[in-house]
Amino acid sequence: MTAGYGVSLLRRLAEANEARGGVSKGNVNALAKLTMQYRMHEDIALLCNEICYGGQLKCGNDDVRYRKIKVRRGAKDRKSGRSEATTVYS
């Protein structure tokens, strides 16, 4: 017997919507495809966009698309003993 952990809650809700007739029965607001995102740099979103959205996911604006943050100097490299500033995407 399984506890049902292999199926996400969102998948269960989507399947329940389809079982009730889906959009054809007027359940229009039950499911919506995400097409705009406002959290990730475009390069970070690329993998998810290609795998999950077939390239349809777009950045909400240029601030999000190109946003970078600077991170303080990291730990010293064990071999060289150097610390370097690192730029990461938010």
Phi and psi in degrees as GROMACS dihedral restraints (atoms count N, CA, C in turn):
[ dihedral_restraints ]
;  ai    aj    ak    al  type     phi  dphi    fc
    3     4     5     6     1  -109.9    20    10
    4     5     6     7     1   155.6    20    10
    6     7     8     9     1   -88.4    20    10
    7     8     9    10     1    -1.9    20    10
    9    10    11    12     1    86.9    20    10
   10    11    12    13     1    13.1    20    10
   12    13    14    15     1   -75.7    20    10
   13    14    15    16     1   -10.3    20    10
   15    16    17    18     1   -80.1    20    10
   16    17    18    19     1    -7.5    20    10
   18    19    20    21     1  -122.4    20    10
   19    20    21    22     1   125.9    20    10
   21    22    23    24     1   -68.7    20    10
   22    23    24    25     1   158.0    20    10
   24    25    26    27     1   -61.5    20    10
   25    26    27    28     1   -40.4    20    10
   27    28    29    30     1   -64.5    20    10
   28    29    30    31     1   -37.7    20    10
   30    31    32    33     1   -64.2    20    10
   31    32    33    34     1   -42.2    20    10
   33    34    35    36     1   -62.3    20    10
   34    35    36    37     1   -42.1    20    10
   36    37    38    39     1   -64.4    20    10
   37    38    39    40     1   -41.1    20    10
   39    40    41    42     1   -63.0    20    10
   40    41    42    43     1   -43.7    20    10
   42    43    44    45     1   -66.3    20    10
   43    44    45    46     1   -37.4    20    10
   45    46    47    48     1   -65.1    20    10
   46    47    48    49     1   -38.1    20    10
   48    49    50    51     1   -62.1    20    10
   49    50    51    52     1   -44.6    20    10
   51    52    53    54     1   -64.4    20    10
   52    53    54    55     1   -38.3    20    10
   54    55    56    57     1   -63.9    20    10
   55    56    57    58     1   -28.8    20    10
   57    58    59    60     1   -87.4    20    10
   58    59    60    61     1     7.3    20    10
   60    61    62    63     1   107.5    20    10
   61    62    63    64     1    -5.5    20    10
   63    64    65    66     1    57.7    20    10
   64    65    66    67     1  -149.0    20    10
   66    67    68    69     1   -63.1    20    10
   67    68    69    70     1   -33.7    20    10
   69    70    71    72     1   -61.9    20    10
   70    71    72    73     1   -22.6    20    10
   72    73    74    75     1   -97.5    20    10
   73    74    75    76     1     9.8    20    10
   75    76    77    78     1    94.4    20    10
   76    77    78    79     1     8.1    20    10
   78    79    80    81     1   -85.5    20    10
   79    80    81    82     1    48.9    20    10
   81    82    83    84     1   -60.9    20    10
   82    83    84    85     1   -39.8    20    10
   84    85    86    87     1   -84.4    20    10
   85    86    87    88     1     0.1    20    10
   87    88    89    90     1   -70.4    20    10
   88    89    90    91     1   -34.3    20    10
   90    91    92    93     1  -132.0    20    10
   91    92    93    94     1   141.4    20    10
   93    94    95    96     1  -145.8    20    10
   94    95    96    97     1   137.8    20    10
   96    97    98    99     1   -83.8    20    10
   97    98    99   100     1   131.9    20    10
   99   100   101   102     1   -74.5    20    10
  100   101   102   103     1   124.3    20    10
  102   103   104   105     1  -122.8    20    10
  103   104   105   106     1   -17.1    20    10
  105   106   107   108     1  -125.0    20    10
  106   107   108   109     1   135.9    20    10
  108   109   110   111     1  -129.0    20    10
  109   110   111   112     1   147.0    20    10
  111   112   113   114     1  -125.4    20    10
  112   113   114   115     1    18.6    20    10
  114   115   116   117     1  -116.5    20    10
  115   116   117   118     1   -32.4    20    10
  117   118   119   120     1  -112.2    20    10
  118   119   120   121     1   144.6    20    10
  120   121   122   123     1   -56.9    20    10
  121   122   123   124     1   147.4    20    10
  123   124   125   126     1   -55.4    20    10
  124   125   126   127     1   -39.4    20    10
  126   127   128   129     1   -66.3    20    10
  127   128   129   130     1   -35.6    20    10
  129   130   131   132     1   -72.1    20    10
  130   131   132   133     1   -39.1    20    10
  132   133   134   135     1   -70.9    20    10
  133   134   135   136     1   -16.8    20    10
  135   136   137   138     1   -56.4    20    10
  136   137   138   139     1   -47.3    20    10
  138   139   140   141     1   -60.9    20    10
  139   140   141   142     1   -51.4    20    10
  141   142   143   144     1   -61.6    20    10
  142   143   144   145     1   -40.4    20    10
  144   145   146   147     1   -60.5    20    10
  145   146   147   148     1   -45.4    20    10
  147   148   149   150     1   -70.9    20    10
  148   149   150   151     1   -43.2    20    10
  150   151   152   153     1   -74.3    20    10
  151   152   153   154     1   -46.0    20    10
  153   154   155   156     1   -98.4    20    10
  154   155   156   157     1   -28.6    20    10
  156   157   158   159     1  -117.5    20    10
  157   158   159   160     1     2.8    20    10
  159   160   161   162     1    58.9    20    10
  160   161   162   163     1    31.4    20    10
  162   163   164   165     1    81.6    20    10
  163   164   165   166     1     7.3    20    10
  165   166   167   168     1   -89.1    20    10
  166   167   168   169     1   -11.0    20    10
  168   169   170   171     1   -80.2    20    10
  169   170   171   172     1   128.2    20    10
  171   172   173   174     1  -119.6    20    10
  172   173   174   175     1   150.9    20    10
  174   175   176   177     1   -73.3    20    10
  175   176   177   178     1   140.6    20    10
  177   178   179   180     1   -66.1    20    10
  178   179   180   181     1   -30.9    20    10
  180   181   182   183     1  -163.4    20    10
  181   182   183   184     1   172.6    20    10
  183   184   185   186     1   -68.1    20    10
  184   185   186   187     1   -29.6    20    10
  186   187   188   189     1   -59.0    20    10
  187   188   189   190     1   -43.2    20    10
  189   190   191   192     1   -71.9    20    10
  190   191   192   193     1   -45.3    20    10
  192   193   194   195     1   -56.6    20    10
  193   194   195   196     1   -39.4    20    10
  195   196   197   198     1  -115.1    20    10
  196   197   198   199     1     7.7    20    10
  198   199   200   201     1   -61.4    20    10
  199   200   201   202     1   134.2    20    10
  201   202   203   204     1  -135.2    20    10
  202   203   204   205     1   150.3    20    10
  204   205   206   207     1  -125.1    20    10
  205   206   207   208     1   147.6    20    10
  207   208   209   210     1   -94.9    20    10
  208   209   210   211     1   138.9    20    10
  210   211   212   213     1  -108.2    20    10
  211   212   213   214     1   141.9    20    10
  213   214   215   216     1   -56.5    20    10
  214   215   216   217     1   164.1    20    10
  216   217   218   219     1   -54.0    20    10
  217   218   219   220     1   136.0    20    10
  219   220   221   222     1   -84.8    20    10
  220   221   222   223     1  -172.4    20    10
  222   223   224   225     1   -65.0    20    10
  223   224   225   226     1   152.6    20    10
  225   226   227   228     1   -68.4    20    10
  226   227   228   229     1   142.1    20    10
  228   229   230   231     1   -66.3    20    10
  229   230   231   232     1   130.3    20    10
  231   232   233   234     1   -63.2    20    10
  232   233   234   235     1   -37.0    20    10
  234   235   236   237     1   -79.1    20    10
  235   236   237   238     1   -48.6    20    10
  237   238   239   240     1   -89.9    20    10
  238   239   240   241     1   -22.6    20    10
  240   241   242   243     1    78.0    20    10
  241   242   243   244     1     3.7    20    10
  243   244   245   246     1   -90.5    20    10
  244   245   246   247     1   150.1    20    10
  246   247   248   249     1  -113.6    20    10
  247   248   249   250     1   138.1    20    10
  249   250   251   252     1  -131.0    20    10
  250   251   252   253     1   143.3    20    10
  252   253   254   255     1   -66.1    20    10
  253   254   255   256     1   143.1    20    10
  255   256   257   258     1  -120.0    20    10
  256   257   258   259     1   137.7    20    10
  258   259   260   261     1  -106.0    20    10
  259   260   261   262     1   129.3    20    10
  261   262   263   264     1  -127.5    20    10
  262   263   264   265     1   161.2    20    10
  264   265   266   267     1   -90.1    20    10
  265   266   267   268     1   147.9    20    10
